[in-house]
Amino acid sequence: MSPQQSAHPSRWQNWQRSLYRFRQSGLSIAGLCIVLVLLVIAVAGTWIVPFPDHITGGINTAARFKPPSSLNWFGTNELGQDVFTLVMAGARVSLIAGFGVVMIAALLGGLIGALAGYAGGWIDDVLMRLTDLMLTLPSLILAMAIAAALGAGLDNMVFAISMSWWPGFARLVRGEVIAKKEDLFVQAARALGASNSRILFRHVLPNVMSPIIIKMSLDMGFAILAVAALGFIGIGVKPPTPEWGSLLSLARGYLPDYWWTAIFPGLAIFFAVLGFNLLGDGLRDLFDPKARR
């Protein structure tokens, strides 16, 4: 059997062992289930909610502040809107915003970190000093400043948070690229006459995707939390578009008498952050050989 033929069964066995370890972790499975439920709600939530007109701003003042019941599972708010409907619809906005933040930050930070790590020299110095400068600024305060300057809206909020999020990806990718660029497969590609761009994007970056995927999964929960924070202080998504942070902001004035208007959006944020963190821990054990026990 040739080395190439023997490598495939070995790689498949490694994946089987990794998946077995993932299945043995109850917390990882719980995180995966929570994330899958959130994704289903985000995709189909607006079609299965009991009061779809409330998503677009419909009100029913005769049903103001009704407690949880069989008709309104999470009760109603100050406008008579069904809180369960708003929380379900808010899942789509929060997940799309969180995913957008993580993707933009990973692409921008990954590109900067890859160029710095592969090129070295003055390019590395300039890009990393810029990254260090961004890291000295509190990320949430910076996101608030950018969002306030750009104005309210989902796109502006995602852009603002991602501009404060990319330095972490840049430092991670830079370290991984520095570790990989001297490996034998890179030296072989260079000896065969491959260009620097081909080596970087076809050989180095595909081999550092595992830690990037792990960080994206772990950061997803915190990105959702940052989106909710901007919505809570009023510079994120504006009503009537339902978003978990803005729902909390509107409900805070009615605590503790009408507790259900705040507790259920808060629980949605909690379970979203918990699910992505647990899934990220499981993916770390799945992809990172150093973390496998």
C-alpha positions in Angstrom: 0.0 0.0 0.0 1.3 3.4 -1.0 1.8 6.2 1.6 -1.1 8.1 0.0 -3.4 5.1 0.3 -2.5 4.5 3.9 -3.0 8.1 4.8 -6.7 8.1 4.0 -7.7 5.3 6.5 -5.5 6.9 9.1 -7.2 10.3 8.6 -10.6 8.6 8.7 -9.8 6.8 11.9 -8.7 10.1 13.5 -12.1 11.6 12.5 -13.9 8.7 13.9 -12.1 9.0 17.2 -12.7 12.7 17.3 -16.5 12.2 16.6 -16.6 9.6 19.3 -15.0 12.0 21.8 -17.5 14.6 20.7 -20.5 12.2 21.3 -19.1 11.3 24.7 -19.3 14.9 25.9 -22.8 15.5 27.1 -22.2 19.3 27.3 -21.1 19.4 23.6 -24.2 17.5 22.5 -26.3 19.8 24.6 -24.7 22.8 22.9 -25.2 21.3 19.5 -28.9 20.7 20.2 -29.4 24.3 21.5 -27.7 25.7 18.4 -29.8 23.5 16.1 -33.0 24.6 17.8 -32.0 28.2 17.5 -31.3 27.8 13.8 -34.7 26.1 13.2 -36.4 29.0 15.1 -34.4 31.5 13.1 -35.4 29.9 9.8 -39.1 29.0 10.5 -39.9 31.1 13.6 -41.8 33.8 11.7 -44.0 31.2 10.0 -45.0 29.2 13.1 -45.6 32.0 15.6 -49.2 32.4 16.8 -49.4 36.2 16.2 -47.4 37.0 13.0 -48.9 40.5 12.7 -47.2 41.5 16.0 -43.8 41.1 14.2 -44.6 43.9 11.9 -45.8 46.2 14.6 -49.4 45.1 15.2 -50.8 45.9 18.6 -53.7 44.9 20.8 -54.1 47.3 23.6 -57.0 45.3 25.1 -54.5 42.5 25.9 -51.8 44.7 27.6 -49.6 43.0 30.2 -51.4 39.6 30.3 -49.3 37.0 32.3 -48.2 33.8 30.7 -51.1 31.6 29.7 -52.1 28.9 27.3 -53.0 31.5 24.7 -49.9 33.7 25.3 -47.1 31.4 26.5 -44.8 34.2 27.4 -47.5 36.7 28.2 -48.0 40.1 26.5 -46.1 43.4 26.7 -47.2 47.0 27.1 -48.7 47.1 23.6 -50.6 43.8 23.9 -48.1 42.0 21.7 -47.3 38.4 22.3 -43.9 38.1 23.9 -43.4 34.5 22.6 -43.9 35.7 19.0 -41.5 38.6 19.5 -38.8 36.3 21.1 -39.1 33.8 18.3 -38.9 36.4 15.6 -36.0 38.1 17.4 -33.9 34.9 17.0 -33.5 35.5 13.3 -32.3 39.0 13.8 -29.9 38.2 16.6 -28.4 35.1 14.8 -28.0 36.9 11.5 -26.4 39.8 13.2 -24.1 37.6 15.3 -23.1 35.5 12.2 -22.4 38.6 10.2 -20.2 40.0 12.9 -18.2 36.8 13.2 -17.8 36.4 9.4 -16.7 39.9 8.8 -14.3 39.9 11.7 -12.9 36.5 10.7 -12.3 37.5 7.1 -10.8 40.9 7.9 -8.8 39.7 10.8 -7.7 36.5 9.1 -6.5 38.4 6.0 -4.5 40.9 8.2 -3.1 38.2 10.4 -2.2 36.0 7.4 -0.3 38.8 5.6 1.5 39.8 8.8 2.5 36.3 9.7 3.6 35.3 6.2 5.3 38.5 5.1 7.1 39.3 8.4 9.4 42.3 8.5 8.0 45.8 8.4 4.6 44.6 7.1 4.2 42.5 10.2 5.3 45.4 12.5 2.8 47.8 11.0 -0.1 45.5 10.9 0.5 44.1 14.4 0.9 47.6 15.9 -2.4 48.5 14.3 -3.9 45.4 15.8 -2.4 46.2 19.3 -3.8 49.7 19.0 -7.3 48.3 18.4 -6.9 45.9 21.3 -6.2 48.7 23.7 -9.7 50.2 23.0 -12.6 48.5 24.9 -14.4 46.7 22.1 -18.0 47.5 23.2 -17.2 51.2 23.7 -15.6 51.3 20.2 -18.6 49.5 18.7 -20.9 51.9 20.5 -19.0 54.9 19.1 -19.0 53.6 15.5 -22.7 52.6 15.6 -23.7 56.0 17.0 -21.7 57.7 14.2 -23.3 55.5 11.5 -26.8 55.6 12.9 -29.2 52.9 13.9 -29.8 49.8 11.8 -28.9 46.2 11.5 -26.2 46.7 8.8 -24.5 49.6 10.7 -24.6 47.6 14.0 -23.0 44.5 12.4 -20.3 46.7 10.8 -19.6 48.6 14.0 -19.2 45.4 16.1 -17.1 43.6 13.5 -14.7 46.6 13.4 -14.0 46.1 17.1 -13.9 42.3 16.8 -11.3 41.5 14.1 -8.0 42.0 16.2 -8.5 38.7 18.0 -8.7 36.8 14.7 -5.7 38.7 13.4 -3.5 37.6 16.3 -4.7 34.0 16.1 -4.1 33.7 12.4 -0.7 35.4 12.5 0.5 32.9 15.1 -0.8 29.9 13.2 0.7 31.1 9.9 4.1 31.7 11.5 4.0 28.2 12.8 3.0 26.7 9.5 5.0 28.7 6.9 8.2 26.8 7.7 6.7 23.3 7.5 8.0 20.8 4.9 4.9 21.0 2.6 5.3 24.8 2.4 9.0 24.4 1.6 8.2 21.8 -1.1 5.6 24.1 -2.7 8.2 27.0 -2.7 10.8 24.7 -4.3 8.4 23.8 -7.0 8.1 27.5 -7.9 4.7 28.3 -6.4 4.0 32.0 -5.9 3.7 33.5 -2.4 0.0 34.1 -2.9 -0.6 30.5 -3.9 1.4 29.2 -1.0 -0.5 31.4 1.4 -4.0 30.9 0.2 -3.7 27.3 -1.2 -1.4 25.7 1.3 -1.0 27.6 4.5 -4.5 29.0 5.3 -6.4 25.7 4.6 -4.2 24.1 7.3 -5.0 26.8 9.9 -8.8 26.7 9.5 -9.4 24.5 12.6 -8.5 27.1 15.2 -10.4 29.8 13.2 -13.6 27.6 13.1 -13.3 27.0 16.9 -12.9 30.7 17.6 -15.8 31.6 15.3 -18.0 29.2 17.2 -16.9 30.5 20.6 -17.3 34.1 19.5 -20.7 33.6 18.0 -22.3 33.7 21.5 -20.5 36.8 22.6 -21.3 38.5 19.3 -25.0 37.9 19.9 -24.5 39.3 23.4 -22.8 42.4 21.9 -25.7 42.8 19.4 -28.1 42.6 22.3 -26.1 45.2 24.3 -26.2 47.7 21.5 -29.9 47.1 21.1 -30.4 47.5 24.8 -28.9 51.0 24.9 -30.9 52.0 21.8 -28.3 52.2 19.0 -29.0 48.8 17.4 -32.0 47.5 15.7 -35.0 49.8 16.2 -38.6 48.7 16.9 -40.9 47.4 15.5 -38.2 45.0 14.3 -38.0 42.5 17.2 -34.5 42.0 18.6 -33.7 40.5 22.0 -31.7 43.5 23.3 -34.3 46.0 22.3 -37.1 43.8 23.8 -35.1 43.9 27.1 -34.7 47.6 26.9 -38.4 48.2 26.5 -39.3 45.8 29.3 -36.9 47.2 31.9 -39.3 50.0 32.8 -42.0 47.5 33.8 -40.0 45.4 36.2 -40.7 43.7 38.6 -44.5 43.9 38.2 -44.5 42.5 34.6 -41.4 40.3 34.9 -42.3 38.1 31.9 -41.7 40.9 29.4 -38.0 40.8 30.3 -37.3 37.3 31.6 -38.0 35.5 28.4 -35.9 37.7 26.0 -33.1 37.4 28.7 -33.4 33.6 28.7 -33.2 33.6 24.9 -29.9 35.5 25.1 -28.6 33.2 27.9 -29.4 30.0 26.0 -27.9 31.3 22.8 -24.6 32.3 24.4 -24.6 29.0 26.4 -25.3 26.9 23.3 -22.5 28.4 21.2 -20.0 28.2 24.0 -20.7 24.6 24.7 -20.5 23.8 20.9 -17.3 25.7 20.7 -15.7 23.6 23.5 -16.8 20.5 21.7 -15.4 21.6 18.4 -12.1 22.4 20.1 -11.9 18.8 21.3 -12.9 17.7 17.8 -10.4 19.7 15.8 -7.5 20.5 18.1 -5.2 17.5 18.8 -3.6 19.4 21.7 -6.9 19.6 23.5 -7.9 16.0 23.0 -7.8 13.9 26.2 
